[in-house]
Amino acid sequence: MVLLAGVSGYQLPVLLLRQRLETRKRAVHRELPEIVGMLRTFAGRNLATSLSIVTRTRQGPLAAAIRQALERSATGVPLLTALRETTAGLQIEEVGKFLDVVTQAQATSTRGIELLRAYEQELLSRRREVALRRVETAEGKISAVLTVATALQLLLLLVVPSLLQFLGPGFA
């Protein structure tokens, strides 16, 4: 009993932490294309101004990290450095690529809109692929359940009457 309590005392926080990290990761992946699209819209402005506008309308974990970076930037830390430091706490690989695209877009102001548009389309196509995989998985599960249900119906329709006839002619 003590061993069970000890194991559950250790495993439960680990499971909760994993679940929380996965929830945050899904939220960031949902939020990322919207943020990139908004940055593309405000591409003619200063990056800090654009990010400030974006964070006013978004409330997710990535927007919160960007807000923290803007606050750090106001104290004298370079904006891109502050963004890398604050988003590192999210521990999501895609955020690093987002920062690389933002850095490239800022460095090449003439192609910045094109880079952001291409990246937004890439994110949206990945989102569609994931959704399609989920649908295909769900369809596969439904198909398997229906196959088992059909097999059970056939078993009931064919085997049970035959068994009844075998047991006795007066039974059926």
C-alpha positions as CSV (number, residue, x, y, z in Angstrom):
1,M,0.0,0.0,0.0
2,V,2.8,2.4,0.9
3,L,4.6,1.5,-2.3
4,L,1.4,2.2,-4.3
5,A,1.1,5.6,-2.6
6,G,4.7,6.4,-3.2
7,V,4.6,5.5,-6.9
8,S,1.3,7.4,-7.4
9,G,2.8,10.3,-5.5
10,Y,5.7,10.4,-8.0
11,Q,3.8,9.5,-11.2
12,L,0.8,11.8,-10.7
13,P,2.8,15.1,-10.8
14,V,4.8,13.8,-13.7
15,L,1.7,12.9,-15.7
16,L,0.1,16.3,-14.8
17,L,3.2,18.1,-15.9
18,R,3.3,16.2,-19.2
19,Q,-0.3,16.9,-19.8
20,R,0.2,20.6,-19.1
21,L,3.2,20.8,-21.5
22,E,1.2,19.1,-24.2
23,T,-1.7,21.4,-23.7
24,R,0.6,24.4,-23.9
25,K,2.2,23.0,-27.1
26,R,-1.2,22.5,-28.8
27,A,-2.1,26.1,-27.8
28,V,1.1,27.5,-29.3
29,H,0.6,25.5,-32.5
30,R,-2.9,26.9,-32.8
31,E,-1.8,30.4,-32.1
32,L,1.3,30.5,-34.3
33,P,-0.3,30.8,-37.8
34,E,-2.5,33.6,-36.5
35,I,0.4,35.5,-35.1
36,V,2.4,35.1,-38.3
37,G,-0.6,36.3,-40.3
38,M,-1.0,39.4,-38.1
39,L,2.8,40.1,-38.4
40,R,2.5,39.8,-42.1
41,T,-0.3,42.4,-42.0
42,F,1.7,44.8,-40.1
43,A,5.0,44.1,-41.9
44,G,5.6,47.7,-42.9
45,R,5.9,48.8,-39.3
46,N,8.6,48.4,-36.7
47,L,8.9,44.9,-35.4
48,A,8.3,46.0,-31.8
49,T,5.2,47.9,-32.8
50,S,3.9,45.0,-34.8
51,L,4.5,42.5,-31.9
52,S,2.8,44.9,-29.5
53,I,-0.3,45.1,-31.7
54,V,-0.3,41.3,-32.0
55,T,-0.1,40.7,-28.2
56,R,-3.0,43.0,-27.6
57,T,-5.3,40.8,-29.5
58,R,-3.9,37.4,-28.6
59,Q,-4.0,35.8,-25.1
60,G,-2.1,32.5,-25.6
61,P,1.2,31.3,-24.2
62,L,3.2,32.5,-27.2
63,A,1.6,36.0,-27.0
64,A,2.5,36.0,-23.2
65,A,6.1,35.2,-24.0
66,I,6.2,37.9,-26.7
67,R,4.7,40.4,-24.2
68,Q,7.5,39.5,-21.7
69,A,10.1,40.0,-24.4
70,L,8.7,43.4,-25.2
71,E,8.9,44.4,-21.6
72,R,12.5,43.2,-21.4
73,S,13.2,45.1,-24.6
74,A,12.0,48.3,-23.0
75,T,14.7,47.9,-20.4
76,G,17.5,47.9,-23.1
77,V,17.8,44.2,-24.1
78,P,17.7,43.8,-27.9
79,L,14.3,42.7,-29.0
80,L,15.3,39.5,-30.8
81,T,17.5,38.4,-27.9
82,A,14.7,39.0,-25.5
83,L,12.3,37.0,-27.8
84,R,14.7,34.1,-27.9
85,E,15.1,34.1,-24.1
86,T,11.4,34.4,-23.2
87,T,10.3,31.8,-25.8
88,A,12.9,29.3,-24.8
89,G,10.8,28.6,-21.7
90,L,8.0,27.3,-23.9
91,Q,10.3,24.4,-25.0
92,I,8.7,24.1,-28.4
93,E,10.8,23.6,-31.5
94,E,8.5,25.4,-33.9
95,V,8.9,28.7,-31.9
96,G,12.6,28.7,-32.8
97,K,11.8,28.5,-36.4
98,F,9.2,31.3,-36.0
99,L,12.0,33.5,-34.5
100,D,14.3,32.6,-37.4
101,V,11.6,33.6,-39.9
102,V,11.0,36.9,-38.0
103,T,14.7,37.6,-37.9
104,Q,15.0,37.0,-41.7
105,A,11.9,39.1,-42.4
106,Q,13.3,42.0,-40.4
107,A,16.7,41.7,-42.0
108,T,15.2,41.7,-45.5
109,S,12.4,44.2,-45.3
110,T,11.6,43.9,-49.0
111,R,11.1,40.2,-48.8
112,G,9.7,40.1,-45.3
113,I,6.1,39.9,-46.3
114,E,6.8,37.0,-48.7
115,L,8.8,35.1,-46.0
116,L,6.0,35.6,-43.5
117,R,3.3,34.5,-46.1
118,A,5.3,31.4,-47.1
119,Y,5.8,30.5,-43.4
120,E,2.1,31.1,-42.6
121,Q,1.1,28.8,-45.5
122,E,3.5,26.1,-44.3
123,L,2.0,26.3,-40.8
124,L,-1.5,26.1,-42.1
125,S,-0.7,23.1,-44.4
126,R,0.9,21.3,-41.4
127,R,-2.3,22.0,-39.4
128,R,-4.4,20.5,-42.2
129,E,-2.2,17.5,-42.4
130,V,-2.5,16.8,-38.7
131,A,-6.3,17.3,-38.9
132,L,-6.4,14.9,-41.8
133,R,-4.4,12.3,-39.9
134,R,-6.7,12.6,-37.0
135,V,-9.8,12.1,-39.2
136,E,-8.1,9.1,-40.9
137,T,-7.3,7.5,-37.5
138,A,-10.9,8.1,-36.3
139,E,-12.2,6.6,-39.5
140,G,-10.0,3.5,-39.0
141,K,-11.2,3.1,-35.5
142,I,-14.8,3.4,-36.6
143,S,-14.2,0.9,-39.4
144,A,-12.7,-1.6,-37.0
145,V,-15.6,-1.3,-34.6
146,L,-18.1,-1.7,-37.4
147,T,-16.2,-4.7,-38.7
148,V,-16.3,-6.4,-35.3
149,A,-20.0,-5.5,-34.9
150,T,-20.8,-7.0,-38.4
151,A,-18.9,-10.1,-37.5
152,L,-20.8,-10.5,-34.3
153,Q,-24.1,-10.0,-36.2
154,L,-23.1,-12.7,-38.7
155,L,-22.2,-15.0,-35.8
156,L,-25.6,-14.5,-34.2
157,L,-27.5,-14.9,-37.5
158,L,-25.6,-18.0,-38.8
159,V,-24.2,-19.9,-35.9
160,V,-26.9,-19.6,-33.3
161,P,-29.7,-21.1,-35.5
162,S,-27.3,-23.8,-36.7
163,L,-26.5,-24.6,-33.2
164,L,-30.1,-24.7,-32.2
165,Q,-30.9,-27.1,-35.0
166,F,-28.0,-29.3,-34.1
167,L,-29.1,-29.6,-30.5
168,G,-32.5,-30.8,-31.4
169,P,-34.9,-30.8,-34.3
170,G,-37.8,-29.8,-32.1
171,F,-35.9,-26.8,-30.7
172,A,-36.1,-24.6,-33.8
